[in-house]
Amino acid sequence: MPIIRDIPLSLKTREVLRREGFGGHSKVRPEIKSLVLELLASVKKAHLLEPAVAYEIYTITEMSHRQLSLEGDLVVQGPLLPSLLPKAKELAVVVCTIGPRLEKQVTDYINRDEPLRGLLLDGIGSAAVDSLTQEVCKFMAGEASSRGYQASSPISPGMPGLPITEQWRLLEMVPAREIGASLTPLAIMSPRKSTSMVMGLGPQMTRWTGAEVCAHCSLRKTCPYRIPA
């Protein structure tokens, strides 16, 4: 089962600020922007990001309106995948993480009574996961192309129609522990700055933007992190 490490990430200030809950630069005080830039530099200098990806691509053997059946007698439950990926021939299962170092530094800032630094660094971590997800999508597009297919946009447990409990199944389908990723008893990923996803591979795969995902989210009216259309 493949593992990818040392993935270059692009952290744009705009995306970092969105992950801090700011909708745009005009809403941010100059001292906050300055601190974000300082923290971004410290993240790079201290090598706080250790991005890693574990994945596997499975052949889809059967599809019903409630689940996907995969080679090896594996099943992914939930109506979302069949509805979005009716033409998929294969399913890429992916777990990715930026590692624990940034999270430990956030905790250190909090313990040192520097909550603002901790909060802003946490937002940088979230933006790093977003960037890692984008890199995974590019990689999977290449994998799909080599098969004569297209790759769908990513779908993660917790989206309506794909229960969060399916994370247990996904982490068993890839070498997640080899990149240090696991789940708490409440199905929360550890390190926290990690994510799991699936992508359909096949002809004429459906794709959508992050803004479209946010537009269909039940928290779209109040979420400070939503991506504007």
C-alpha positions as CSV (number, residue, x, y, z in Angstrom):
1,M,0.0,0.0,0.0
2,P,1.6,3.3,-1.1
3,I,2.8,6.1,1.1
4,I,3.9,9.6,0.0
5,R,6.0,11.9,2.2
6,D,7.8,15.2,1.8
7,I,5.0,16.8,-0.1
8,P,5.6,20.6,-0.8
9,L,2.7,22.7,0.5
10,S,1.7,26.1,-0.6
11,L,0.4,28.2,2.3
12,K,-1.2,31.4,1.0
13,T,-1.9,34.2,3.5
14,R,-5.5,34.5,2.1
15,E,-6.3,30.9,2.8
16,V,-4.6,31.0,6.2
17,L,-6.7,34.0,7.2
18,R,-9.9,32.3,6.0
19,R,-9.0,29.4,8.3
20,E,-8.6,31.8,11.1
21,G,-12.2,32.9,10.6
22,F,-11.5,36.1,8.7
23,G,-13.4,36.5,5.4
24,G,-10.8,38.8,3.8
25,H,-7.7,41.0,4.4
26,S,-9.8,44.1,5.0
27,K,-11.3,42.7,8.2
28,V,-7.9,41.8,9.8
29,R,-5.9,44.2,11.9
30,P,-2.4,44.8,10.7
31,E,-0.9,43.4,13.9
32,I,-2.7,40.1,13.3
33,K,-1.5,39.9,9.7
34,S,2.0,40.6,10.9
35,L,1.8,37.8,13.5
36,V,0.4,35.4,11.0
37,L,3.4,36.1,8.7
38,E,5.8,35.6,11.6
39,L,4.2,32.3,12.5
40,L,4.3,31.1,8.9
41,A,8.0,31.8,8.9
42,S,8.5,29.9,12.2
43,V,6.6,27.0,10.8
44,K,9.0,26.7,7.9
45,K,12.1,27.3,10.1
46,A,11.1,24.8,12.8
47,H,9.9,22.2,10.2
48,L,6.5,21.9,12.0
49,L,4.8,20.4,8.9
50,E,5.5,16.7,8.2
51,P,2.9,16.0,5.4
52,A,2.3,12.4,4.6
53,V,-0.3,10.4,2.6
54,A,-1.3,6.8,2.8
55,Y,-3.6,5.6,0.0
56,E,-4.9,2.5,-1.9
57,I,-6.9,2.2,-5.0
58,Y,-9.6,-0.5,-5.1
59,T,-11.6,-1.9,-8.0
60,I,-15.4,-1.4,-7.5
61,T,-17.1,-4.7,-7.9
62,E,-20.7,-3.7,-7.3
63,M,-22.7,-0.6,-6.6
64,S,-26.2,-0.3,-4.9
65,H,-28.0,2.8,-3.8
66,R,-26.7,2.4,-0.3
67,Q,-23.1,1.2,-0.6
68,L,-20.1,0.4,-2.8
69,S,-18.6,-3.1,-2.8
70,L,-14.9,-3.3,-3.5
71,E,-12.4,-6.0,-4.3
72,G,-11.4,-8.1,-1.3
73,D,-15.0,-8.2,0.0
74,L,-14.7,-4.7,1.3
75,V,-17.7,-2.4,1.6
76,V,-18.1,1.4,2.1
77,Q,-21.5,2.3,3.4
78,G,-23.6,5.3,2.6
79,P,-25.8,6.6,-0.2
80,L,-23.6,9.6,-1.1
81,L,-20.9,7.6,-3.0
82,P,-23.3,5.8,-5.4
83,S,-25.2,9.0,-6.0
84,L,-22.1,11.1,-6.8
85,L,-20.0,8.4,-8.4
86,P,-22.3,6.2,-10.6
87,K,-19.7,5.8,-13.3
88,A,-16.7,5.1,-11.1
89,K,-14.7,2.0,-11.8
90,E,-12.2,2.3,-9.0
91,L,-12.2,4.0,-5.5
92,A,-9.1,5.7,-4.1
93,V,-9.1,5.7,-0.3
94,V,-6.8,8.3,1.2
95,V,-5.6,9.3,4.6
96,C,-3.4,12.3,5.0
97,T,-1.8,14.2,7.9
98,I,0.6,17.1,8.5
99,G,1.9,15.3,11.6
100,P,1.9,16.1,15.3
101,R,4.6,18.8,15.6
102,L,2.5,21.8,14.8
103,E,-0.3,20.6,17.1
104,K,2.3,20.2,19.9
105,Q,3.5,23.7,19.3
106,V,-0.1,25.0,19.6
107,T,-0.4,23.3,22.9
108,D,2.9,24.8,24.1
109,Y,1.7,28.3,23.2
110,I,-1.6,27.7,25.2
111,N,0.4,26.4,28.2
112,R,2.6,29.4,28.0
113,D,-0.4,31.7,28.2
114,E,0.0,32.8,24.5
115,P,-3.5,31.9,23.3
116,L,-3.5,34.2,20.3
117,R,-0.4,32.6,18.9
118,G,-1.9,29.2,19.6
119,L,-5.1,30.1,17.8
120,L,-3.4,31.5,14.8
121,L,-1.0,28.6,14.5
122,D,-3.9,26.2,14.7
123,G,-5.5,28.0,11.7
124,I,-2.2,27.7,9.8
125,G,-2.4,23.9,10.5
126,S,-5.9,23.8,9.0
127,A,-4.8,25.7,5.9
128,A,-1.9,23.2,5.6
129,V,-4.4,20.3,5.6
130,D,-6.4,22.1,2.9
131,S,-3.2,22.5,0.8
132,L,-2.3,18.8,1.3
133,T,-5.8,17.8,0.2
134,Q,-5.3,19.9,-3.0
135,E,-1.9,18.1,-3.7
136,V,-3.6,14.7,-3.2
137,C,-6.2,15.7,-5.7
138,K,-3.5,16.6,-8.3
139,F,-1.7,13.3,-7.6
140,M,-4.9,11.3,-8.0
141,A,-5.8,13.1,-11.2
142,G,-2.5,11.9,-12.6
143,E,-3.1,8.3,-11.3
144,A,-6.5,8.4,-13.0
145,S,-5.1,9.7,-16.2
146,S,-2.6,6.9,-16.4
147,R,-5.5,4.5,-16.3
148,G,-7.4,6.4,-19.0
149,Y,-9.8,7.7,-16.4
150,Q,-10.7,11.0,-14.6
151,A,-10.7,11.6,-10.8
152,S,-13.7,12.9,-8.9
153,S,-13.5,15.6,-6.3
154,P,-12.7,14.3,-2.8
155,I,-15.5,13.0,-0.5
156,S,-15.0,12.8,3.3
157,P,-16.8,11.0,6.1
158,G,-19.2,13.3,7.8
159,M,-20.6,14.7,4.6
160,P,-24.3,14.1,4.3
161,G,-24.7,10.5,3.1
162,L,-21.3,9.2,4.2
163,P,-21.4,8.6,8.0
164,I,-18.4,9.8,10.1
165,T,-18.2,6.2,11.4
166,E,-16.9,5.1,8.0
167,Q,-13.6,6.7,9.0
168,W,-13.0,3.4,10.9
169,R,-13.3,1.5,7.7
170,L,-11.2,3.8,5.6
171,L,-8.3,3.8,8.0
172,E,-8.3,0.0,7.9
173,M,-8.0,0.1,4.1
174,V,-4.8,2.1,4.0
175,P,-1.5,1.9,6.0
176,A,-2.6,4.8,8.2
177,R,-0.5,3.9,11.2
178,E,2.6,4.0,9.1
179,I,2.1,7.8,8.8
180,G,1.1,8.1,12.4
181,A,-2.6,8.5,11.8
182,S,-5.3,6.9,14.0
183,L,-8.8,7.5,15.4
184,T,-9.9,8.3,18.9
185,P,-12.9,6.3,20.3
186,L,-15.2,9.2,19.0
187,A,-13.8,8.7,15.5
188,I,-11.8,11.9,15.6
189,M,-8.5,11.8,13.8
190,S,-5.2,11.9,15.5
191,P,-3.1,14.0,14.9
192,R,-6.0,16.4,14.7
193,K,-4.7,18.0,11.6
194,S,-5.4,15.0,9.5
195,T,-8.2,14.0,7.1
196,S,-9.6,10.9,5.3
197,M,-11.3,10.9,1.9
198,V,-12.3,8.9,-1.1
199,M,-12.2,9.7,-4.7
200,G,-13.9,8.0,-7.6
201,L,-11.8,7.0,-10.7
202,G,-13.5,6.4,-14.0
203,P,-15.0,8.0,-17.1
204,Q,-16.7,11.4,-16.8
205,M,-16.2,11.8,-13.1
206,T,-18.2,14.5,-11.3
207,R,-16.2,17.4,-9.9
208,W,-17.2,20.3,-7.6
209,T,-15.6,23.2,-5.9
210,G,-15.0,23.8,-2.2
211,A,-17.5,26.7,-2.5
212,E,-20.1,24.3,-3.8
213,V,-19.5,21.9,-0.9
214,C,-19.9,24.9,1.5
215,A,-23.1,26.0,-0.2
216,H,-24.8,22.6,0.6
217,C,-23.5,22.4,4.2
218,S,-26.0,22.8,7.0
219,L,-23.7,25.4,8.6
220,R,-23.3,27.5,5.5
221,K,-25.0,30.6,7.0
222,T,-22.9,30.8,10.1
223,C,-19.6,29.0,9.5
224,P,-16.7,31.5,9.6
225,Y,-14.5,29.2,7.5
226,R,-16.8,28.8,4.6
227,I,-15.5,29.4,1.1
228,P,-17.4,32.1,-0.7
229,A,-18.9,31.4,-4.1
